[in-house]
Amino acid sequence: MPNPITDQEISDLMFVDPAKALALHAEKVKAELRGEYQRNQGEAQFWDQFYSDNPELRADHDEVRLIINNHLAELAPMPVSKASEKLAEMAHEHIKNKERKRADERERAVYVGGPGISENPSPFGGMNRDYIVADDDGDAGSLSSIINRRKAARAAGGVENLQRYADDSKVEAAAGRGSFIRRSGKARTA
């Protein structure tokens, strides 16, 4: 393969033989395009082979690309087959650690106003467990269950149930866990 012609040689040749300079420039552009095409085809073949060997990683393509970009200096000098094996090993380990971290975060999650809240009132106005009345099926804290119980009590004319809910709301408001807004926009507690 002859030495590639430089841009400086092409620009010098423009004054002597412009047609030859343009032809050389066209050849240079074609060679660059062929090289880019071959690189793209090689990369596509690599990923096709990689995912045929590791189909479980296809859904995590972004994670695999992240790993290959972070460890390119380590993987580049290896033969393609070894680099592919190492990449698959690293991807499996990364995904396993990520899933373990997500599971740990889910276990530590605290849901305000839901099961597992502490006996202390929430700083965000959540309800204390003492004031939550459980349904017959044991559902104690969902907003829809409270609304449905209140609606059923109103429909049945259960004045004593409505009074109990009103008392609970007053206790919460007095404890600073709730407020009621008048039309004037001023907050007041019951």
C-alpha positions in Angstrom: 0.0 0.0 0.0 1.5 3.3 -1.0 2.1 6.1 1.5 -1.1 8.1 2.1 -0.9 11.5 0.5 -1.1 14.4 3.0 -3.3 17.4 2.8 -0.2 19.6 2.3 0.8 17.6 -0.8 -2.7 17.9 -2.2 -2.8 21.7 -1.7 0.7 22.1 -3.3 -0.5 19.9 -6.2 -3.6 22.2 -6.7 -1.4 24.8 -8.3 0.5 22.4 -10.5 -2.1 19.9 -11.6 -5.6 20.7 -10.1 -7.3 17.7 -11.8 -4.8 15.3 -10.3 -5.1 17.0 -6.9 -8.9 16.6 -6.9 -8.6 13.0 -7.9 -6.2 12.3 -5.1 -8.4 14.1 -2.7 -11.4 12.0 -3.8 -9.4 8.8 -3.3 -8.4 10.0 0.1 -12.1 10.7 1.0 -13.1 7.3 -0.4 -10.4 5.5 1.7 -11.6 7.3 4.9 -15.2 6.3 4.1 -14.2 2.7 3.5 -12.3 2.6 6.8 -15.3 4.1 8.7 -17.6 1.6 7.0 -15.3 -1.3 7.9 -15.1 -0.2 11.5 -18.9 0.1 11.8 -19.3 -3.4 10.2 -16.7 -4.8 12.6 -18.4 -3.3 15.6 -21.8 -4.6 14.4 -20.3 -8.1 14.0 -18.8 -7.9 17.5 -22.1 -6.9 19.1 -24.0 -9.6 17.1 -21.6 -12.2 18.2 -21.4 -10.9 21.8 -25.2 -11.0 22.2 -25.6 -14.4 20.5 -23.1 -15.7 23.2 -24.8 -13.6 26.0 -28.5 -13.1 25.1 -29.3 -12.3 28.7 -27.3 -9.1 28.4 -29.1 -7.7 25.3 -31.7 -5.9 27.5 -28.9 -4.2 29.4 -27.1 -2.9 26.3 -26.6 0.6 27.9 -25.0 -0.9 31.0 -22.7 -3.1 28.8 -21.7 0.0 26.7 -21.0 1.9 30.0 -18.7 -1.0 31.1 -16.8 -1.2 27.8 -16.3 2.6 27.8 -15.0 2.6 31.4 -12.7 -0.4 30.9 -11.6 0.3 27.3 -7.9 0.6 28.3 -8.0 -2.8 29.9 -10.0 -4.5 27.1 -8.4 -3.0 24.0 -5.1 -4.9 24.1 -6.8 -8.3 24.5 -7.8 -10.5 21.5 -11.5 -10.0 20.6 -12.6 -13.4 22.0 -10.9 -12.8 25.4 -12.2 -9.2 25.5 -15.7 -10.4 24.8 -15.5 -13.0 27.6 -14.1 -10.5 30.0 -16.7 -7.9 29.1 -19.5 -10.4 29.7 -18.0 -11.3 33.1 -17.7 -7.7 34.1 -21.3 -6.9 32.9 -22.8 -9.8 34.8 -21.0 -8.7 38.0 -22.0 -5.0 37.5 -25.7 -5.9 36.9 -25.7 -8.3 39.9 -24.2 -5.6 42.2 -26.7 -3.0 40.8 -29.7 -5.3 41.5 -28.3 -6.0 45.0 -28.0 -2.3 45.7 -31.6 -1.7 44.4 -32.9 -4.4 46.7 -31.1 -2.9 49.7 -32.6 0.5 48.9 -36.1 -1.0 48.7 -35.7 -2.6 52.1 -34.5 0.7 53.6 -37.3 2.7 52.0 -39.7 4.4 54.4 -43.2 5.2 53.3 -44.8 8.1 55.1 -48.2 7.2 56.3 -47.9 3.5 55.3 -47.1 0.3 57.1 -43.9 0.3 59.1 -44.0 3.9 60.2 -42.7 4.7 63.6 -44.8 5.6 66.6 -43.6 9.2 66.3 -45.6 11.5 64.0 -44.1 12.2 60.7 -42.6 15.7 60.1 -44.5 15.7 56.8 -47.9 15.4 58.4 -48.3 11.7 58.2 -50.7 9.9 60.5 -49.6 8.2 63.6 -50.5 4.5 63.9 -52.7 5.1 67.0 -55.2 7.1 64.9 -55.5 4.6 62.0 -58.5 2.4 62.3 -58.2 -0.9 60.5 -60.9 -2.3 58.1 -62.3 -5.8 58.6 -59.8 -7.1 56.1 -56.9 -5.4 58.0 -56.4 -2.6 55.5 -55.5 0.2 57.8 -53.9 3.1 56.1 -54.8 3.7 52.5 -56.5 6.9 51.6 -59.1 5.2 49.5 -60.1 2.8 52.3 -60.6 5.7 54.7 -62.7 7.6 52.1 -64.8 4.5 51.4 -65.4 3.9 55.2 -66.5 7.5 55.6 -68.7 7.3 52.6 -70.3 4.1 53.8 -70.8 5.6 57.3 -72.6 8.6 55.8 -74.8 6.4 53.6 -75.7 4.2 56.6 -76.4 7.3 58.8 -73.7 6.2 61.3 -73.4 9.4 63.2 -71.3 7.8 65.9 -68.7 6.7 63.2 -68.6 10.2 61.7 -68.2 11.6 65.2 -65.2 9.2 65.8 -63.6 10.3 62.6 -64.1 14.0 63.4 -62.6 13.4 66.9 -59.6 11.7 65.3 -59.1 14.6 62.9 -59.3 17.1 65.8 -56.7 15.1 67.8 -54.4 15.1 64.8 -54.9 18.8 64.2 -54.3 19.6 67.9 -51.1 17.6 67.7 -49.9 19.7 64.8 -50.2 17.0 62.2 -53.0 18.6 60.2 -54.5 22.0 59.4 -57.7 23.2 57.9 -57.7 26.2 55.5 -60.6 28.7 55.7 -61.8 30.5 52.5 -59.8 33.5 53.7 -56.6 31.5 53.3 -55.7 31.6 57.0 -54.8 28.3 58.6 -56.6 27.3 61.7 -56.6 24.1 63.7 -59.8 22.4 65.0 
